[in-house]
Amino acid sequence: MRKRTLLHQAVVALLALALAACGGGGSSSSTPAASDVGVTKDTITLGGTIALSGPASAYGTIARASDAYFKYTNDHGGVNGRKIVYKYVDDAYNPAQTVPLTKQQVEQDQVFLMYGGLGTQAQTSVREYLNTKKVPQVFVATGATTFSAEHKKYPYTFGWQPTYQGESLIYAQYIQKNLPNAKIGVIYQNDDYGQDYLNGLVKGLGSKANLIVDKQSNEVGAPDLGSQILHLKSSGADTLFIFETPSPAIKSLVTAFKVNWKPTIFLNGVAAPMPYLFAAAKAAGTPAAVESVWSVEYTIDPTDPQQASDAGVTQYRDVMQKYFPSGDLNDAFNVYGVAVAYTMVDVLKRAGANPTRKAVLDILNNLNETNPFLHKSVQVKNTSSDHYTITQEILAKFDGTRYIPQSQVIDVRGQIKFP
């Protein structure tokens, strides 16, 4: 009799395990269950690394803004009955810290997936590990082209924002059409991040790449960029491209103004949010230092009077004011953090009542979303053969107080060549 009882218990246990394993996207069950690593009947745990300190600490606000949207989601029913737990940790923009912190989150904290990891080199340093472990590396906070282009080699890795090369293509197209005789100088961060932007500009200019008369690089955390700016000025360049993170971008703008160099300036999008232009103006002692700076936009702009009544702007303000009241409403990094979190929540909801990592991958490979926190006409879209999630942006020029759109939405899908 005891043998039969034990046998019956074993069969029941095996059936329970089999049913749990079937709880991915498309499950008809409406009752939450623990369906995969990092998923309980009450929570879904996401991990992430970001720079809360160090030379790129300005980006730390992205994680806080994303967390605000996750908390907003939790207070509005969560994800199919579960609350999102977002565990983001500080790697100080240092890949040597990113690796052990990522392993800790995967192996000890048992997160469902890694979300919003910041930095080109940092995320490259853990990409192989996460793909080997089959842990989704979702919406890395970097536009490095490799994260979209090499999806066949790294099927668990997904970008979100426009790629750096795609952004540079937009600048190159503008130069060829509107400034065909420009003399271009480039200052860029001397790593994969800065080189990716530069490569995109060179490819975009094509036979006109000789318009670039000088290129100057700098190391991460360089205390002074005076020699690079002076070298670019002396080259005769009348157009300056700044491919930097916010802190060195501010230094570049201030130094150019102080040496009385007044080129047409294009500032890469991930260094161009308005708080950093205001910081440059303050350091230079005048808003003239940043007036007429060109960049790109693809998210909503809460400072634009024409967007003031937009539903996305209203919701963004509501989220920030309640869940991140200390955050700067006008910081594009906060808009980005909320926007990308919206897509993450959308994916998790579509993954079903009992989500699995496989279900998430299936959704990510067939993504077609309209996001209320992006400019109208900008789509979030992936297919199994195209992981360039966002490829549309608009050109904008800073007037000293806010960015003024200078173009319609420009789409470079299909034009990006890698490497």
Helices and strands as residue ranges (DSSP letters): H 2-21, E 43-50, G 57-59, H 60-74, E 83-90, H 95-107, E 113-115, H 120-133, E 137-138, H 146-149, E 157-158, H 164-178, E 184-189, H 192-205, G 206-211, E 212-218, H 226-234, E 239-243, H 246-258, E 264-267, G 269-271, H 274-284, G 287-289, E 294-297, G 305-307, H 311-323, H 332-350, H 357-364, E 368-370, E 379-381, E 392-398, E 403-405, E 410-411
